Amino acid sequence: MQDAKSNIRTKIVGVTIALLLVVSAVGILLDFPHTANAAFARIPQSTASTGGSGATLPYVEMEAHSATTNGTIQGPDYQLGDLASDGVDRTIVQLTSGKSVQFTLPQSANSINLRYSIPDSASGGGINASLSIYINGVKQANDLQLTSKYSWLYGTPGFGDCNGNVWSQSPGGTAHHQFDEVHTFLPQMAAGSTVKLQVDAENTAPWYAIDVADFQQVAAPVAAPAGAISVTAAPYNADPTGAVDATAAIQSAVNDGSSQGKAVYIPQGNYLVTSHIVVNNVTLTGAGPWYSVLGGAPTTSTGTGVGIFGNSAYNGAPSSNVNISNLAIEGQITNRIDCIQDNGIGGSLNNSSISNVWIEHTKVGMWFDGPFSGLTITGSRIDSTLADGINFHRGISNSSVTQTVIRGTGDDGLAMWSDLGGVSTGDSNDSFNYDTVQSPYLANGIAIYGGASNSATNDVVTGSQYRGGGIMLDYEDFGNPTAPFSGTTNVSNDTIGQVAGFGDQGIQQFGALMFWADNGQISAPFTVSNDEIDSSYFAAISFDGGNPTSNVAMNNVNINGAYAAFSNKVNSIVGSASNVTASGLTLTNLWSCEGLQAFQITQGTGNSGWSAASETCGPPPPPGTPTPQPTPPPGTTPTPTPPTPTPTPAPTPSPAPTGTLITAINAGGGASGSYVADTDFNQGNQFSDTSTNIDTSLVGSPAPQGVWQTCRWNSSFTYTIPGLTAGHTYTLRLDWAELSFQNAGARIFNVAVNGNAVVNHLDVYATVGYKKALAKTFTVTANTSGQIVIAFTQGGADNPFINGIEVWDPAGGPAPTPTPAPTPSPTPTPTPKTLVMAINAGGSATGSFVADTDYNQGNAFSDTSTSINTSGVTNPAPQGVWQTCRWNSSFTYTLPGLTAGKSYTLQLDWAELTWHAAGQRVFNVAVNGNTVLSKFDVYATAGYKTAVAKQFTVTANSSGQIVIAFTQGGADNPFINGIELYS
């Protein structure tokens, strides 16, 4: 339970930070203009291969200000309390009567999730209003129903009374938490459809602010697991309409599921739940978060409202073996009271999993109290909370959050808090990996408070506003002692952007990446590598808290827009910096009042754009001299959209790669020069514009015009370049020319190679302009299958694209033929090779493979939209095997009728059909109780929709069986496509 012990941090953290802010900033009050200057308006990303890709979104996120609108565009805005400053990228569109914003869908969708704001009422408490929606010009019968009941908080948070409201809800003072979200199904829409939001006569709010719209193709409801208990069946009879409180009925079903070893299924419906459902040793699953919704307010002033909780480690043993999935939790919390557990999911969950869960309008999305180990959270969404998104509190180990999106939280988006109250160790070996945190209105995007060997990697954190930074590394006591940092804390391959850095009284305090040594010195190692820091209103990297910090190793960090690269408020910083590059700084020397001797960072090679040779002491002014854009009152003529800036081209062309050209692909087009016709892609669309030539002056040895004039595009797609030498280093050059958009911010996307992000938030137009060639070169290593896998994903606006792909061998050597035939990776050939059985997991009979059989549980999935690349497998199974699979959190296949004690050759076949990046699915395989694969990642091994086969020599057990067990290994669920057994 989140009792008084676990609430100590929230009770006093505000007071603690407020005191630190006043003392460390010597009480100086600064008055900032209301709009950031042009230096902070969409600074183009660096070309360095730094930063993280964050979560792979199940939807396309579209920014209103990049859509078609006759409304008022506000921002970019960094001023605390301004409406636009609470937007995902600090830019929003405000609509008044008759105004609209129209989105053109880049992919099919049947739903919308809208992040919006409408005004508060004059006395607080919110208003309700509708907003018209048009699809392809046709007004829909049902308007979107919006409310500001769950938004609009004011002033300075007060943490002095654990049983009192933290925020004021009476209008006045600085506004916080100005946006909320609403989602609903829409008619099926094809790619290219238009969705317009318009203020019509019946839409009565004084104004509507539109931030982002998420369009998703929501799949059909998930069926009940075999043999599961349904909460709506007798004797439980939970009401799926929400008219009758279903708390007791669901709890009874959960209790029976636990005692009987059965899963518990929540069918499609809206269920009224007014207190916590307590779970232990049970699977609780629904039809999907768009279908199975638990919602409800507390029934008393000290109630807890809707939630799913494990047993508390504070009160005894934690719950174990709990699996929660495929449901939504909709709280009804309007203010934060820290002594009440108004959380979506909580308690203590040992060796458990949470996946595909959506939580809104609770105090904390998920708060866990240790000690316990082995919790995995994957593929979930949390938005519009009053406090943290997810918090690992007190002695939690070997646990992770992956592929999760958190937006609009009222405290840390993701936190590990190593509170030592009642335990001897802090959090350890925990990870936040491939997550996205957007627009926390209080505290940090990600925070690690002490602990051992924890990590935040491959994440994207943007928009932190007040009393916090992007990623905070904090050794600070909050009532109870906090475990000091130990082991190596890893903050790598992350992107941190648009951090305001404000504390109380407008004092700039927090860096995008921040070390805070308040309780004592920090001396354990920190690895800070391959990180991207963009548009930080204060410092990119800051040191604070008053105590020395050491063992900070920084390498390959790119800073793109900040007041200063480093700020310092401690007397000693010891570490190293290599390849730390900065551009767009207001202050190129240190912002510090500690003296140059305090900054004991050993500088290696590759540093640029900043200097530790001098320092500036005193309060930082606003970056540059911003020119505010006026914000018209509702109903007045909107400010004209500013003209599109003219990009500044690079002064010299990018050089051509050296060595031998291995392959060159004309993406989306036919053979041209040394470029072969488009090949090795998995999906997507072709586009060409040959009306005018492309300006290739910025590219050395450019491709033919036919390459620049054609492209492949899609919401996501990959190219898998085969036939390379595994482990060999190559030079990869990617070629682009923007053929469609003529304004910055209209198309922004990401690129990863073999699972590693190489380009984040690339905007080709903003980099070079319209119909101008851009080439980027990367040093890459072929994977173990002799492949280079290039993945293109959305990065904020429209769809990714590519014109040309070149692979060079810098070591030289004979050039291959233009279309080299891939050489399959040899697989052992059993002797004699006699097929005993072959199973098409998740599918029907095909070739020598029988229909799926001999499994104990799980789900079937198929994707027959494209063929699977089987070039890396000898004698591959039919396509129908690779295109279907069985998956579950855990499952087994038991192959019967074998000769006890006899050796067989077992071949397991996989093709990743879902994920597009390494680390998104990691699992284990054991045969007859012996582990044969640990933390296996199919994508990292072979790529997307590419076959991989593994062979093992196994012995049938005393019952003449081979038992193959698949279990989770760190991310998502295990799966299998085909099983082959030879004698």
N, C-alpha and C positions, 0 to 999 in steps of 0.2 A: 504493500500500500504506500501511496505517496503521502506519508504522515508528516508530522511536524519536523521529524529529522530530515526527511528528504526535501522539505520546503525551505530549509535554512537559506539556501542560495538565493531563491527568488525573493525571500523576505528582505535580504540586506544588500543584494547586488546593486540595486539602484543607488542606495545611499553610498556604498563603497565607491562605485564608479564616479558618482557626482563629486565626492570629496577629492578623488584623484584628479578629476578634470579641473577643479578649481585650483588645487595646489600646483599641479604641474603646468598649468597655463597662466599662472600668476594673475588670474582674475580679469583678464583683458576681454572686453566685450567688442565683438566685431560685427559690423553691419554689412551683409552681403547683398548684392543685387539679386534679382529674382530669376535670372536666366544665365546659364553658363555661356561663356564666350565661344567663338567659333572653334577655338582649339579643342573644345570638348564635344563638338558636334560631329560624331562619326569619324573619329580619327581612323584612317585606314590601318588595318592590321599589318604587323611586320611580316616580312617574308621569311623570318626565321621559323624553323620547325619546332615551335614551342606551343604549349597550351594543351588544354584538355577538350574532349568532345562532349563530355557530360552524358546525360542519359539519352538513349535512343527513344525519341518521342513516339507514342502511339498515334499521334495526330500531327498535322501541319499547323504550326503556330504562325499566324499572319498578323502583322502589325497594322493598326488602323492608319497610321500616318503614311504608310507605304502603299495603301490602297487608293482607290479613286474616291475623292471626297470634295464637297463644297463647304465643309465645316471648317472650323478654326483649328489649325495645327499649333499646339503648344509644346515648347521645348526645343532642344534638350534643356532640362531644368534640374539644377542640383540644389536649389534652395529648399531647406526643410520646411514643410507645411504647404508648399505649392502643390497644386493638383498634379501637374505633369511629373513632379519629382517622384511620385509614387507609381509611375508607370514602369513597365518591364524594362524599357530602354530609355526611360525618363522623357518620353515624347508621346503625346496622346492627341486625339482628335476630340474637340468639343462640338456637340451638335445642339442647335436650337430649332425652333419650329421651322419645318420645311427642309431642314438640312439632312444630309445622308452621308454614309460611307459605304462603298461597294467593294466586295472582295471577289476576285476571280480565282476559282479553285484550281490548284495545280494537280489535283488528284481527286478521285471519287470520294464521296463522303455521304453519310446519312445522319449527321449530328453536328451540333455546334456547342462549344463551351465558350462563353463570352466573359471577359474580364472588363468590368464597367464601373462607373460611379454615377450616382445621382445624388442630389443634395440631401443633407440632413433636414429634419424639421426644425422649426425655429427654437423649440425647447429641447431638442435632442430626442433620440429614440427612433429616428428614421421615418421615411415615407415609402409608399408603394407607387409604382408607375409602370405602365406598359411601354413597349417599343415595337414599332411595326417592322416586319421582315418580309422581304420580297425575294423570290427565287426565279431567276431568269425573267425578271420584270413582272412576275405575277405575285400579287399580294397574297400572303398566306392567311388562312382563316384565323389562326391563333397568333396573337402577338407574344413576344417575349415578356414574361412577368418579372419585373425587377423590384428590388427592395434595398433600402439603406439601413435596415434594422440591425444588420450585423457589422456595420462599418461606422466610421466617424467617432474617433476618440480624440481627446484634447489635453493639451498642457503637458506637464511633466509627470511621468509615472511615479506613484508613491508605493514603495515596498515596505513601509513601516508596520502595517497591520496585515498580518497573514489572512485574517478573516474579512478584510475589507476590499472594496473595489480598488484595483490598481490605477485605473484611469478615470478621468472625468468624462461624463457623457453630455455635459452641458456645453453648448457651443461657446467658444471663447478660448483664446490662446492658440498655440500651434496645433494644427490638425494632423492627425496620424490615421493610418488604416482607412484610407479613403476609398479603396476599391474592394469589390466583392466579385463573385463569379456565379454564373447561372448556366446550366446545361440542359439541353433538350434534344429529342430526336427530330429530324426533318425528313421530308421525302427524299428518296434516293436521288443523288445528284452526281452527274458525270464530271470528269475533269473538264475544265473550261466553263462550267456553270458559274453564274454570278449570284452572289448573296448580298442583298442590300439591306442595311439597317437605316430606317428613316423615321424622323419625328413627324408623325401625322397629327391630325386634329385630336384624335382620342388619346394621344400620348401627352400626359399632362405635367410631367416634371419640367421645372424651369430650364434645365439643361441636362444633357447626357454626355458623359465623357467615355469614350471608347478607347481601350488600351490594346488588347489583342483578342483575336478570335481563333479558337482552335477548332479545326474541322477534322473529323475522324470518321473512318469507315468502321463502325462498331459491328462486330461479328454477332451472329445469332446467340441466343442464350446457351450457356454451358449446361449440358444435361447432368442429371444426378449421377454420382459414382455408383457402380454396381453394388447393390445390397445396402445402400445408404438409408438412413432414417430421414424421412422428410418431416420438417417441423409443422407442415400443414396437415399431415395425415393424422388419423386417430392413433393414439388417444391425446395427441398434443393439440391439434386443431388451432395452430397459430393463425391469426387473422392477417391475410396479405393485403388488406385494404387500408390498414392503419386506423380503423375505427375502434378496435378493441386492443387494449394493452396486451402485447404478445410476449412480454418479458418472461413470465412464469412458464409459458408453453415452450419457448425456445430453451430456457434453462433445463427444463425437464428432459427435452430431447437430447441436449448436450450431455446430461448426466447419464442417460441410457446409452448414448453412443460411446462414452468413455468406458462404462462397465461391460458393454457387449463387444467392444473392439470394432465398432462400425463408424463409418463417416456419417456426419450430420449435414443434411442438405437444406439450404434455404431457397425455395423456389422463387421465381419472379414475383415481385410484390414490394409494397412499402409497409414495413413493420414498425409499429409503435413500441419502442423500448425505452423505459424510463429509469433503469438502473443497470448496473454492470452484469453482463453474462460472464460467469466464471468458468474457465476452461482448464482442463488437465487431461493429458493423454488422449487427445481426440482430434479429429480432422473436422473443421467447420468450414464449409464451402458453399458458395452460392452460384447463381446463374451468370454472374458477372457484375461489376460495379455499376453498370448502367441499368441493371435489372433488379438485383436483390439489394434493397436499401433498408438499413436500420436507422431509425431516427426518433428523436424524442428529447424533451426538456426535462430537467430535474422536477420531481413532483413536490419537493419541499425546498425551503430556502437553503438547507444544508445538503441537498441531494447531489447526485453525481451525474444524472442524465445517462444517455446512451453510451455504451462502451463495452469492449470485450477485454477481460482481464484474466491473467494467470494468478495463481496463488502468490502471496507475497513472501519474498525471502526474508523480510523483516520479521515475519510471524512464524517462520518455520521453513520447510522445504519449498522450493519453487515448483511451479508446474513444469512438466516435461513432455516432450513428444507431442507438441501442439502444432497443428498446421491450419492456418487461417488464410482463405483465398477467395477471390471472385465475389467480392461484396463491397458495398459502400456504407460509410457511417456518416450520417448527417446530424451534427449536433445543433443545438439551439442556444448557444452561449453568446451573450452580448457584452460581457465584461469579465475581466480576469480576477479571480479570487484564488490565491495560491494555496490556501488550506483545503480547498475542495478539489476532488479528483475528476474534473470535467474533461477527461482525456478520452480519445478515441480507442486506443489500445494501450494496455499497461500491465503492471504487475511484474512478475518474474517468469520468464519462459526459457527453460533450459532445453538445448537440443531441439529447437523448434523452428518453424518457418512461417513467413508472412509474404504473400505474393498477390499481385493484382488487386490491391485494396485502395479505395479512394476515401479520404477523410476530409471533411469540411466543418467549419463552425464549432469546433471543440476548443478547449483551452490549449492543450497540447495534442498534437496528432498522435504520437506514440511516446510514452514515457516508461522506461523500464528500470527497475531497481534490482541490483545484484546483491550478493554474488551469484552468477550463473555463467554458463558458457554455451556457445554453439547456436546462437540465433542468427538466422539469415532473413533479410528483408529485401525483396526484389520487386521490380516492376510496379511500384505503387505511386500514388499521387496524394499530396497533402496541400491544401490551400486554405487561406483565410482563417488562420487560427489566432487565438489571443496570446499564445506563448510559443514554445518551441515547436518545430516540426517533428523531430525525433531526438530523444536524449537517451544515451547509454549512461546510466548513473550508478556508480558504486560497484566496483569490482566485477564488471562485465568483461568477459574475455572471448577471444576467437569468434567474434560476431561481426556482422557486416551489413551494410546498406549498399545496394547496387541498383542501377537502372531505375532510380526513383526521382521524381520531380516534386519540388517543394516551392511554393510560391505564396508570398504575402503573409509571412509569419510575424508574430509579435514578440519573438525572442529568437535565439539561435535557430537557423534552419536545420542544421545537423550539429549535434553536440556529443562529446564524450566527456563526462565529468567524473574525475577520479576522487570522489568524496571518500575520505577514510573514516567516516562516522560508523563505528561498529564493525569495520573490516580491516584487514591488515595490508591489503594490496589494492592498487587502483585498477582502472581499466587496462587491459593488455591485449596486444595482437588483434586489435579491432581495426576495421577499415571502412572508409567511405570511398567508394570507387565507382566511377561512371555515373555520377549523380549531377543533377542540375538544381541549383537554388537561385530563385529570382525574388528580388524586391522584399527582403525582410524590412519591416518598418521600425524594428528595434533590435539592437544587438547585432550579431554577426551572421554571415552566411554559413560558415562552418567554424566551430570552435572545438579545440582540444585542450581540456583543462588537466594538465599533468598526465601521468600514466606511462606505461612501458610499451615501446615498439608499436605505436599506433600509426595510422597513415590516412592521408586524404590525397587521393590520386585520380587523375583523369576526370576531374570534376570541372564544372562551370559554375561560377558564383558571380552574380551581378546585382547591382542596385542597392547595396547596403546603405542605410540612410542615417541612423542615429544611434549613438552610444555603442558603436561597434564597427568592425572592418569587414573585409571580405573573408579572409581566413585568419583566425586568432589562435595563437599558441600561448597559453596563459597559465602561469604558476601563481595561483592566488587562493587564499583561504576564504571560504564563505561560511563562517560559523564553525564548521568542522575543518580539520586539516585537509589539505589536498595533497595527494601523492605527488612527489616531485617527478619530473620527467626522467625516464631511464630508458635503456636501450636506445635505438635510433628511431626518431620520429621522422616520417617521410612525407613531405609535401611536394609532390612532383607531378608533372604533366597536367597542371591545373591552369584554367583561365579565370582570372579575376578582373572584373570590369565595372566601371561606373560607380565606384565607392565614393560617397560624399565625405565621410570622415568627421562628421559633426558630433560634438558632445553638447552638453548643456551650455546655454548662453551663446550659442553660435561659434564656440571655440573649435577650431580644427584640431583633432586629436588622434584620429584613428587612420592608420595606413591600410592599403589594400591587403597586404600581408603584414601581420603585426605580432611581435614578440613582447609579452608583458610579464616582467619578472617582479612581481609585487611581494610575494611571500619570502623570497630569497633569491639567490642567484640561480640561473639556469645554466647547467653545465653539461647535460647529456647531449649527444650528437643530434643535429638536425640536418637532414638532406633536403635541399631546396633546388630542384633541377627541372629543366625543360618547362618552366612556367611562363605564362603570358600575363602581363598586367597592363590593362588598358584603361585610359581615361579615369585616373584616380584624382579626385578633386584636391586631395592633400598629398601625402607621400605615398609612393609605391610600396616601400618597405619601411616599417617603423619599429623602433625599439623604445620601450617605455616600462614604467613600474619602479624605476629607481635602483634596481640591483643589476649586477653584471650579467651579461649573457655571453656564452662562449660555445665553441664547437658548431658554429653555423656554417655549413659548406654550401655555397651557392654556385651553380654552374648552369650555363645556358638559360639565363633568365632574360626575357625581353620586356622592356618597359616602354610603353607607347602612350605618352600623354600623362603627365602628373605635375604637381607643383614642384616636387623634388623626388629624386630617385630614392634617397634615404633621409629619414629623420631620426634623431637620437635624443633620448632623455635619460640615459644611464651613463655611469662613469667608465664603463669598460665593455666593449663589444669585441670579441675575438672570433675569428673565423677566416674564411677564404672566399674569394669571388673570382670566377673565370667566366669569360663569355657572357658577362652581364652588360647588356646593351640598352641604351635609353635614347629616346627621341621625343620631341614635343614637350620638353621640360621648361618650366618657368625659371627654375633655379637649378643650375648645373652642379653647384657645389653642395655640401652637406647642409641640411637645416638642423642646427644643433647649437646648444649653449654650453656644451660639456668640454670643449677644447678638442683640438685635433688629435691629441694623444689618446682620447677615449675610443676612437674608431680604429681598432687594431685588426682590420681586415686585410689579410695578405692578398694582394692583387696579382692574379695570374695573367694569362694571355687572353686577348679577345675582348677586353672591356672597352666600352666606348660610350660617349654621350654624357658622362658624369665624371666628377672629380672629387677626390677626398683630400685635395691639397689645401682647401680653404673651407670655411664654414660661415653660415649666416645665422645670427642669433636674434631672436625676437619673434613676435607673432607673425605668422605668414599672412600676407595680403591675399586677396582673391587672385587666382591665376590670371595673368594678363589684365586687360581692362575690358570686362564684358560689356556688351551693349544689349541691355534687356529688350526683349520683344514685348510690346504692350499686350496685355490680356484684356480684350474687350469684355464688357459686361454682357450677360446673356441677352440676345435679341438685337445686338448692334451688328453692324457690318463687320465680318471677320477680317482680320489682318491678311493681306495677300500672302500667298505662299512665297517665301524668298526664292530668288532665282537659283537654279542649280549651279553650284560652283564648277568652275573649269578645272579639271584635274591637272596637276603639275606632273608632266612626264619625267621619267628618269632621265638624267642627263646623258648617260651613255648606254648603248645597247647591252643586254645581257649576253654574255659570251656563249658560243655553242659548246656542247660537251666535247671532250676529247676521247680518243680511243676508237673502238670499232662499233659501228651501229649493229645491234643485235636484231632489233625489230622496230618498226614504226607503223603506227595504226592511224588511219584517217577516220576518226570517230564520227559516225553518222554519214560517212561518204564512201565513194569508190576509190579504187587504187589511183594514186597520183604520185609520180616520181618514185622515190624509194618507199613511199607509204603504201601498205597493203590496204585493201578494202576493210571496212569495219568488221572486227572480229573479237572474240574472247570476252564479250560483255554478257551480262546475265539478263538484263531487261532494259526497258527505256524506249525513248522516242527519238526520231531523227528530225532535224531542221536544217534548212540551208537558206542563204541569202546571197545570191551571186550578182545582185544589182550593181554593186560598187566594189572596188578593190579594198582590201584591208591594209592599213598602214602598218608595215612590218619594221619600221625604222628602229624600234627599241629591242629587236631580237637579233642576235648574231646567227648567221647562217639559217635564215628562216625557212620554214616549210613552204611548199607551193601554195599559191592562192586558194586552190581547191580544198586544202586542209582547213585554212582559217575561215572559209565560207560555209563550212558544214559543221554540225555538232551533234552529239548525243545528249539527251537530257531526260530527267525523271525526278521524282521526289527523292529517290535514292537508287543507286545502282553501283555495280562493281565491274571492274575489268580484272581478269585473272590471267596474267602473262605466264604461259607454261614453258616447259622445256629448258629451264635455266639450270645452272649448277648450284645445288643446295649449299648454302653458306657462303657463296661467292658474292662479292661486293660489286654493284652495278651503279651506273648513273642514270637516274630517271628524269626525263624532262617532260613536263606537262605544258600544253599549248592552249591558250584561250584567246578568243576575241568576242567581245560582247556584241551580239547581232540584234538584240531586241530593245533593251532598256537604254534610256538616255538621261538617267539621273542616278545619283549616288543613293544607296540604300534600297534600291528596288530589287536587287538580287544579291543575297549573301549566303554562302555555303561553306562546307567543311570538306577536307580531304584527309583520309588516313591511308597509310601504306602498311600492309601486313600488321594491321591492328594498332599502329602508332599514328597519332595525329601529326600531320605535317603542315597543314594549313587550316586555320580556324577563322571563320567569319570573313572569308575572302569576298571582296566586292571588286570585280574586274573593272567596272566602269570607274569607280572611285580611284582605282590604282592607275589606270592608263587612259580611260576614255572610251568613247563609242567607236566601234569598228577599228580598234587599234590592237595590235598583237601584244600578248603578254606571255612570257615563258618563265617557268620556275623550275629549278633544278634541285634534285635531292640525291643524296648518297644512300642507297638502300641495299639490303642483303636479302638474297633469295631464301625463302623458307625451306623447311626440311623436305618439302615436296618439289623443290626446284621451281618455285613460283614467286611472282610478285603480285600481290592482291591489292588493288587500288579501289578504295571505297569512297563514294561521293554521297554526302548527306546534306540535308537542309541545315542552314545555320542562322535563320532569322527572317529571311524574305525570299519568296519564290523558290525556284528549284535549281539544283546544281546542274552544271553542264561541262562538257569537255570537247575540244576540237581535235587535238592531236596528242598522241602518246609516243614517246621515244624511249627506248632502252639501249644504253650504251655500255660496253665493257671497257672501262678505263685502262685495263691492262693490255688492250690490243688483242691481236690474234686474228685468225681468218674470219671473215664475215660469213654468217650463215646464209642460206637461201632466204628469200623474202618471207616465205611461209613455212618455217621449220615445223616438222612433225614432232609433237611432244613425245618424249620417251617415258613410258610408264615406269613408275617405281617398281622394281621387282619385288614380288612377294614369294615367300617360301613355297615350294611345291611339295605337298605331302607325297611320300613314297610308300606303298602305291597310293595314288590319289583316287579314292573311291568315295563318291558322295553318299553319305549316310542319310542326311536330311538337310533341307534348306527351308527357312521360314521367312515369309514376307511380313515383317513386323508392321502392324497397323494396316495391312492391305490384303488384297485377295490373291488367289493363285495366279502366278505368271511364270512361264517357262518351267524350270525345275523347282521353283519355289512354291510351297504350299501356302494356303491362306493362313493368316495369323492364328497361332495356336500355342498352347503350353505356357501361357503367361498367367500371372495371378491377379493383376489389376492394371489400371492405367487408362490412357486415352489414346485414340487414334487421330492422326493428322495427316493431311496430304496437300501437296502443292504441285499440280501438273501444268502450271502455266508456262514453264520453260524446262528445257532438258537439263540434266545434271552433267557436269563435266567429269567424265570417268577416265580421263587420260592418265591419271596417276595410279590406276588399279589394273592389275593383270587379270584377264578373263572376267571382266566386270559382270555383275548381275544385270538383269534387264532394267530399263529405265523405271518401270513400275515399282521396283523395289526401292530405288533411291528416292523416289518421289513420295513415299509414304513412310510413316514411322509410328512407333508407340512411345508415349512419354508419360511420366508421372513424377511426383516427388521421390518415390522409390517404388521399385517393382522387380519381379524376378521372372525368369524363364527357366523351367525345369524340363530338360530334354530326357525323355524316358526310353526304356527298352534297349539300353546299351549293355555291353559286357562289363561286369564289375571288374575293376582293376586294369582294364585295357586303356591304352593311350590313344588319344584322338587328336586331330588338328581342328581347332575351333577358329573360324574366321568371323569377325564382327564387322558389319558394314555400316558406315555413317555418311550422311550428307547434311550439312547444316541448312535448314530450310527457312529459318526465321531471323537469326541474328546476323548483323553486318559488322561486328567488331569483336576483337579478342576480349576475353574476360567477361562476356555477357552470359555464357553458359559454361559452367565448369562442373564436372561430375566424376564419380568413381565407379569402377567396375571390379567385382570380385567373382571368382569362379570356384565353386565348392569351398567357399570360405576363405580363399586366398586372394588378396588384392592383386590384380593384374594391370590396372590403370588407376592412377591417383591424380586427381585434379586435371582430368583430360578436357581439353578445349578443342573441339572439332574445327571451329573457325580459325583459331590460331595455328592449327596444324595444316589445314588445306585451303581454307577460304570459304566463301559463301557458295552454296550449291555446287560444291566440288567434292567428289567421292574420295573417301579414305577408308582403307581396310586394315585391320590389325589381326594378326594370327598368333595363336597360343597353342602350345602343347599341353593338353589336359588329360586327366585320368578319371574315368567314370568311378563314382563312389560305390560303396558296398551295396547300394540298392540299384545299381546300374543306371545312374542318372548323372547328368552334368547340370548343376544349378548355377545360373548366371544372375548375379544380383547387381542392380543399378541403383546408386544412391547419390544424393546431392553432395557436391564437393566445393561449394562456395558461391555459386551464382546460378540461379534459375534451376531448371529440372533436367534430369538425365533423359536420354532418348536412345532409340536404336531403330535402324532401318531394316537390316537384314541379318540373319544368323545362318551360317553355313557350318556343317560338321562333316569332316572327312576322316576316313580310316586309312 
